[in-house]
């Protein structure tokens, strides 16, 4: 019976996330993708231990103007050990804004409290931003992580890239 109850709870949580995403998508700015409300609980060999939600804007470092339509992603790897932080590739909106979920795949040290990390956010203007693609620029951003399964506090970031506006 407990397994059945857990399954129902998971399905209700999935429906709640889908409904809130739909509500944000219908009511929000079209250029800003919906931000997921919580870190997923993952399993398997390469499951996440923590996640961070970024709510940000990408701007050119020389002019300070928003960078529309560029691709952003996080994919940091430690040679011989594997990925530490990873995200899907996303595109900035017409106003340079973006929402991005970053997963921590491995913990090589105990997290601090609050669990903050400076990450390299990569920008791509000449490729789709797949893992292994050469980034056109990068920006350091400080983000706050939450354990998987918890509701994280979004990190509000301004990412300054040395790219033409």
Backbone as CSV, one residue per row, in Angstrom:
resi,resn,N_x,N_y,N_z,CA_x,CA_y,CA_z,C_x,C_y,C_z
1,UNK,0.816,-1.200,0.000,0.000,0.000,0.000,0.854,1.256,0.000
2,UNK,2.000,1.196,0.731,2.877,2.367,0.787,3.422,2.699,-0.597
3,UNK,3.797,1.675,-1.369,4.295,1.908,-2.720,3.241,2.577,-3.591
4,UNK,1.988,2.156,-3.425,0.888,2.746,-4.185,0.691,4.213,-3.794
5,UNK,0.766,4.503,-2.501,0.626,5.884,-2.015,1.760,6.762,-2.531
6,UNK,2.988,6.210,-2.516,4.133,6.972,-3.031,3.968,7.272,-4.515
7,UNK,3.465,6.303,-5.268,3.240,6.504,-6.696,2.211,7.600,-6.938
8,UNK,1.125,7.586,-6.151,0.093,8.619,-6.292,0.677,9.989,-5.960
9,UNK,1.468,10.081,-4.889,2.092,11.358,-4.509,3.009,11.875,-5.613
10,UNK,3.810,10.981,-6.202,4.714,11.396,-7.282,3.928,11.912,-8.484
11,UNK,2.851,11.221,-8.827,2.045,11.648,-9.971,1.351,12.979,-9.703
12,UNK,0.872,13.163,-8.466,0.262,14.446,-8.110,1.289,15.567,-8.147
13,UNK,2.507,15.290,-7.682,3.569,16.301,-7.727,3.906,16.650,-9.168
14,UNK,3.956,15.640,-10.039,4.231,15.889,-11.458,3.123,16.730,-12.076
15,UNK,1.870,16.432,-11.754,0.752,17.225,-12.264,0.806,18.657,-11.750
16,UNK,1.179,18.845,-10.494,1.274,20.194,-9.926,2.359,20.994,-10.629
17,UNK,3.501,20.354,-10.904,4.590,21.037,-11.615,4.130,21.403,-13.023
18,UNK,3.465,20.463,-13.696,2.988,20.737,-15.057,1.982,21.878,-15.063
19,UNK,1.078,21.888,-14.091,0.069,22.950,-14.023,0.706,24.300,-13.731
20,UNK,1.682,24.328,-12.814,2.324,25.609,-12.502,3.166,26.092,-13.678
21,UNK,3.813,25.161,-14.390,4.585,25.540,-15.572,3.673,26.112,-16.640
22,UNK,2.512,25.488,-16.849,1.550,25.978,-17.830,1.039,27.351,-17.430
23,UNK,0.744,27.543,-16.155,0.246,28.837,-15.683,1.289,29.927,-15.886
24,UNK,2.552,29.620,-15.583,3.624,30.608,-15.784,3.801,30.881,-17.259
25,UNK,3.770,29.824,-18.075,3.960,30.006,-19.514,2.848,30.844,-20.120
26,UNK,1.623,30.677,-19.639,0.502,31.438,-20.180,0.499,32.879,-19.684
27,UNK,0.943,33.091,-18.445,0.863,34.425,-17.864,2.180,35.187,-17.929
28,UNK,3.299,34.476,-18.119,4.609,35.118,-18.053,5.022,35.758,-19.363
29,UNK,6.184,36.353,-19.346,6.771,36.949,-20.535,7.145,35.842,-21.505
30,UNK,6.799,35.961,-22.785,7.079,34.883,-23.721,8.558,34.584,-23.884
31,UNK,9.434,35.560,-23.633,10.857,35.333,-23.837,11.520,34.665,-22.642
32,UNK,10.810,34.492,-21.541,11.395,33.918,-20.344,10.823,32.534,-20.104
33,UNK,11.657,31.470,-20.210,11.144,30.139,-19.958,10.748,29.973,-18.492
34,UNK,9.799,29.071,-18.238,9.352,28.820,-16.864,10.471,28.178,-16.068
35,UNK,10.587,28.559,-14.802,11.602,28.004,-13.921,10.970,26.876,-13.121
36,UNK,11.642,25.744,-13.013,11.039,24.617,-12.298,11.020,24.910,-10.804
37,UNK,9.950,24.495,-10.097,9.792,24.861,-8.699,10.649,24.077,-7.723
38,UNK,11.165,22.898,-8.085,11.963,22.140,-7.133,13.005,21.305,-7.846
39,UNK,14.003,20.875,-7.073,15.012,19.971,-7.613,14.387,18.589,-7.731
40,UNK,14.636,17.939,-8.818,14.114,16.595,-8.986,14.871,15.606,-8.119
41,UNK,14.237,14.504,-7.818,14.913,13.422,-7.112,15.330,12.441,-8.181
42,UNK,16.635,12.271,-8.341,17.107,11.409,-9.412,17.777,10.175,-8.834
43,UNK,17.863,9.192,-9.664,18.528,7.958,-9.257,19.397,7.512,-10.412
44,UNK,20.134,6.475,-10.194,20.982,5.966,-11.247,22.428,6.346,-11.018
45,UNK,23.250,5.904,-11.923,24.694,6.078,-11.782,25.111,7.544,-11.795
46,UNK,24.433,8.380,-12.587,24.833,9.779,-12.725,23.744,10.730,-12.258
47,UNK,23.027,10.377,-11.220,21.961,11.228,-10.698,22.522,12.451,-9.995
48,UNK,21.702,13.519,-9.936,22.154,14.736,-9.274,22.070,14.592,-7.765
49,UNK,22.973,15.285,-7.064,22.919,15.329,-5.606,22.253,16.613,-5.147
50,UNK,22.377,17.680,-5.935,21.846,18.995,-5.594,21.505,19.713,-6.892
51,UNK,20.739,20.811,-6.784,20.500,21.625,-7.968,20.395,23.094,-7.592
52,UNK,20.569,23.924,-8.590,20.450,25.376,-8.424,19.569,25.894,-9.551
53,UNK,18.758,26.889,-9.250,17.923,27.536,-10.244,18.461,28.943,-10.459
54,UNK,18.791,29.255,-11.699,19.303,30.583,-12.033,18.212,31.382,-12.711
55,UNK,18.015,32.599,-12.256,17.101,33.560,-12.862,17.987,34.735,-13.218
56,UNK,18.291,34.902,-14.499,19.305,35.882,-14.824,19.098,36.645,-16.101
57,UNK,20.095,37.493,-16.359,20.149,38.254,-17.596,21.580,38.193,-18.111
58,UNK,21.699,38.006,-19.423,23.001,37.996,-20.091,23.201,39.354,-20.743
59,UNK,24.334,39.986,-20.434,24.621,41.302,-21.022,26.031,41.326,-21.583
60,UNK,26.245,42.212,-22.536,27.576,42.416,-23.094,28.433,43.176,-22.095
61,UNK,29.666,42.737,-21.887,30.507,43.375,-20.865,30.947,44.779,-21.257
62,UNK,31.036,45.064,-22.550,31.489,46.404,-22.942,30.368,47.435,-22.931
63,UNK,29.176,47.062,-23.414,28.084,48.036,-23.505,27.054,47.913,-22.390
64,UNK,26.985,46.748,-21.750,25.965,46.542,-20.732,24.587,46.275,-21.312
65,UNK,24.494,46.058,-22.620,23.211,45.797,-23.282,22.865,44.306,-23.214
66,UNK,21.566,43.977,-23.139,21.144,42.569,-23.102,21.577,41.819,-24.358
67,UNK,21.919,40.551,-24.176,22.309,39.681,-25.283,21.152,38.730,-25.582
68,UNK,20.434,38.997,-26.655,19.256,38.211,-27.027,19.649,37.016,-27.885
69,UNK,19.007,35.879,-27.629,19.131,34.711,-28.493,20.447,33.972,-28.441
70,UNK,21.260,34.172,-27.405,22.484,33.384,-27.309,22.191,32.119,-26.517
71,UNK,22.987,31.106,-26.717,22.820,29.831,-26.021,23.725,29.816,-24.795
72,UNK,23.169,29.357,-23.674,23.917,29.269,-22.421,23.852,27.842,-21.883
73,UNK,24.908,27.442,-21.179,24.913,26.142,-20.497,26.040,26.103,-19.480
74,UNK,25.938,25.172,-18.562,26.993,24.881,-17.597,27.396,23.436,-17.832
75,UNK,28.680,23.179,-17.961,29.178,21.800,-18.033,30.634,21.777,-17.576
76,UNK,30.822,21.640,-16.275,32.176,21.600,-15.746,32.551,20.161,-15.436
77,UNK,33.716,19.774,-15.897,34.202,18.418,-15.681,35.559,18.477,-14.993
78,UNK,35.827,17.484,-14.168,37.132,17.326,-13.540,37.771,16.110,-14.196
79,UNK,38.931,16.327,-14.824,39.596,15.260,-15.581,39.764,13.999,-14.724
80,UNK,39.366,12.883,-15.279,39.510,11.604,-14.609,38.436,11.294,-13.574
81,UNK,37.629,12.287,-13.199,36.608,12.076,-12.178,35.189,12.213,-12.714
82,UNK,34.997,13.052,-13.709,33.670,13.219,-14.291,33.111,14.609,-14.082
83,UNK,31.847,14.747,-14.452,31.172,16.037,-14.337,30.888,16.376,-12.885
84,UNK,30.985,17.658,-12.575,30.595,18.148,-11.261,29.274,18.901,-11.411
85,UNK,29.207,19.830,-12.373,28.006,20.640,-12.605,27.614,20.511,-14.071
86,UNK,26.309,20.446,-14.325,25.835,20.323,-15.702,24.429,20.895,-15.818
87,UNK,24.111,21.356,-17.032,22.761,21.846,-17.327,22.443,21.543,-18.774
88,UNK,21.201,21.705,-19.136,20.816,21.684,-20.534,21.197,23.023,-21.144
89,UNK,21.283,23.070,-22.452,21.514,24.333,-23.152,20.185,25.055,-23.313
90,UNK,20.186,26.355,-23.053,18.974,27.174,-23.216,19.343,28.433,-23.994
91,UNK,18.339,29.108,-24.550,18.561,30.367,-25.268,17.998,31.516,-24.447
92,UNK,18.702,32.642,-24.491,18.188,33.826,-23.811,17.016,34.381,-24.604
93,UNK,16.136,35.099,-23.907,14.984,35.719,-24.551,15.398,36.978,-25.298
94,UNK,14.434,37.631,-25.891,14.701,38.866,-26.644,15.209,39.976,-25.738
95,UNK,14.956,39.833,-24.439,15.413,40.814,-23.457,16.692,40.376,-22.746
96,UNK,17.312,39.265,-23.212,18.539,38.755,-22.614,18.319,37.916,-21.363
97,UNK,17.052,37.761,-20.939,16.761,37.032,-19.702,16.781,35.523,-19.940
98,UNK,17.052,34.800,-18.857,17.065,33.339,-18.938,16.764,32.734,-17.577
99,UNK,16.285,31.492,-17.612,16.111,30.639,-16.430,16.810,29.335,-16.748
100,UNK,17.626,28.878,-15.808,18.439,27.690,-16.048,18.518,26.858,-14.778
101,UNK,18.336,25.553,-14.916,18.509,24.623,-13.802,19.867,23.953,-13.960
102,UNK,20.690,24.032,-12.908,22.021,23.424,-12.914,22.032,22.292,-11.896
103,UNK,22.522,21.136,-12.317,22.620,19.975,-11.436,24.052,19.788,-10.959
104,UNK,24.194,19.415,-9.692,25.506,18.971,-9.189,25.459,17.452,-9.291
105,UNK,26.401,16.896,-10.026,26.431,15.457,-10.268,27.273,14.752,-9.204
106,UNK,28.380,15.354,-8.817,29.287,14.782,-7.824,29.618,15.818,-6.766
107,UNK,29.771,15.361,-5.554,30.263,16.217,-4.463,31.675,15.762,-4.138
108,UNK,32.645,16.610,-4.418,34.019,16.270,-4.092,34.430,16.854,-2.748
109,UNK,33.556,17.664,-2.164,33.768,18.184,-0.812,32.396,18.473,-0.217
110,UNK,32.349,18.568,1.103,31.072,18.830,1.774,30.603,20.252,1.453
111,UNK,29.309,20.438,1.220,28.795,21.779,0.917,28.876,22.703,2.129
112,UNK,28.967,23.985,1.863,28.945,25.003,2.913,27.496,25.314,3.256
113,UNK,27.273,26.156,4.243,25.908,26.569,4.591,25.886,28.092,4.655
114,UNK,25.258,28.795,3.715,24.506,28.263,2.575,25.452,27.671,1.540
115,UNK,24.935,26.748,0.766,25.707,26.017,-0.242,25.844,26.868,-1.501
116,UNK,26.846,27.737,-1.527,27.060,28.617,-2.687,28.335,28.216,-3.410
117,UNK,28.300,28.372,-4.727,29.417,28.000,-5.587,29.510,29.033,-6.702
118,UNK,30.723,29.359,-7.115,30.911,30.187,-8.303,31.100,29.249,-9.484
119,UNK,30.203,29.373,-10.464,30.219,28.521,-11.657,30.624,29.316,-12.883
120,UNK,31.097,28.598,-13.891,31.371,29.197,-15.187,30.162,28.939,-16.085
121,UNK,29.465,30.015,-16.436,28.338,29.947,-17.354,28.888,30.213,-18.746
122,UNK,28.707,29.260,-19.649,29.279,29.357,-20.995,28.253,29.909,-21.971
123,UNK,28.734,30.758,-22.890,27.879,31.347,-23.924,28.335,30.853,-25.293
124,UNK,27.356,30.533,-26.129,27.623,30.026,-27.473,26.849,30.862,-28.483
125,UNK,27.548,31.381,-29.475,26.881,32.134,-30.538,27.030,31.443,-31.887
126,UNK,27.964,30.495,-31.983,28.223,29.843,-33.264,27.912,28.351,-33.245
127,UNK,27.353,27.849,-32.147,26.983,26.436,-32.078,25.755,26.300,-31.184
128,UNK,25.250,25.068,-31.096,24.059,24.829,-30.283,24.396,24.637,-28.808
129,UNK,25.667,24.658,-28.448,26.047,24.536,-27.052,26.006,23.120,-26.519
130,UNK,26.288,22.148,-27.372,26.348,20.757,-26.910,27.594,20.552,-26.055
131,UNK,27.580,19.550,-25.170,28.793,19.261,-24.404,29.967,19.024,-25.353
132,UNK,31.077,19.641,-25.073,32.250,19.531,-25.921,32.391,20.664,-26.920
133,UNK,31.316,21.411,-27.203,31.416,22.564,-28.103,32.273,23.646,-27.454
134,UNK,33.005,24.363,-28.277,33.840,25.458,-27.786,32.964,26.685,-27.520
135,UNK,32.999,27.172,-26.287,32.223,28.364,-25.930,32.854,29.606,-26.544
136,UNK,32.015,30.582,-26.904,32.505,31.860,-27.429,32.899,32.810,-26.307
137,UNK,32.335,32.603,-25.117,32.656,33.431,-23.955,32.158,32.703,-22.709
138,UNK,32.611,33.172,-21.553,32.165,32.597,-20.284,32.064,33.705,-19.249
139,UNK,31.199,33.479,-18.265,31.019,34.435,-17.180,30.946,33.669,-15.860
140,UNK,31.581,34.205,-14.839,31.514,33.601,-13.506,30.256,34.122,-12.808
141,UNK,29.450,33.198,-12.284,28.235,33.571,-11.545,28.200,32.788,-10.246
142,UNK,27.740,33.437,-9.183,27.610,32.751,-7.899,26.180,32.252,-7.753
143,UNK,26.046,30.960,-7.444,24.730,30.337,-7.341,24.608,29.590,-6.023
144,UNK,23.368,29.384,-5.623,23.074,28.679,-4.386,22.422,27.348,-4.718
145,UNK,22.966,26.269,-4.172,22.454,24.927,-4.413,21.574,24.460,-3.266
146,UNK,20.626,23.575,-3.596,19.757,22.916,-2.623,19.809,21.422,-2.889
147,UNK,19.670,20.608,-1.846,19.661,19.153,-2.054,18.505,18.727,-2.956
148,UNK,18.719,17.665,-3.708,17.671,17.116,-4.570,16.435,16.812,-3.742
149,UNK,15.273,17.111,-4.306,14.012,16.875,-3.638,13.517,18.062,-2.830
150,UNK,14.338,19.104,-2.683,13.920,20.287,-1.937,13.606,21.442,-2.888
151,UNK,12.864,22.409,-2.382,12.562,23.604,-3.172,13.727,24.573,-3.003
152,UNK,14.445,24.864,-4.082,15.617,25.729,-3.980,15.251,27.216,-4.000
153,UNK,16.172,28.018,-3.504,16.060,29.469,-3.604,16.712,29.875,-4.920
154,UNK,15.966,30.493,-5.851,16.588,30.890,-7.126,17.726,31.887,-6.904
155,UNK,18.778,31.714,-7.679,19.918,32.629,-7.662,19.694,33.663,-8.757
156,UNK,19.620,34.930,-8.378,19.442,36.008,-9.352,20.836,36.440,-9.785
157,UNK,21.119,36.304,-11.094,22.473,36.564,-11.593,22.453,37.523,-12.780
158,UNK,23.534,38.277,-12.891,23.816,39.074,-14.080,25.095,38.509,-14.663
159,UNK,24.999,37.927,-15.851,26.139,37.307,-16.506,26.683,38.261,-17.562
160,UNK,27.924,38.720,-17.367,28.569,39.647,-18.301,29.508,38.875,-19.213
161,UNK,29.191,38.920,-20.514,29.970,38.167,-21.503,30.706,39.129,-22.434
162,UNK,31.951,38.799,-22.747,32.735,39.569,-23.710,32.329,39.135,-25.115
163,UNK,31.132,39.554,-25.508,30.571,39.246,-26.832,30.076,40.543,-27.441
164,UNK,30.058,40.629,-28.773,29.464,41.822,-29.383,27.970,41.885,-29.082
165,UNK,27.471,43.083,-28.802,26.047,43.269,-28.473,25.187,43.187,-29.715
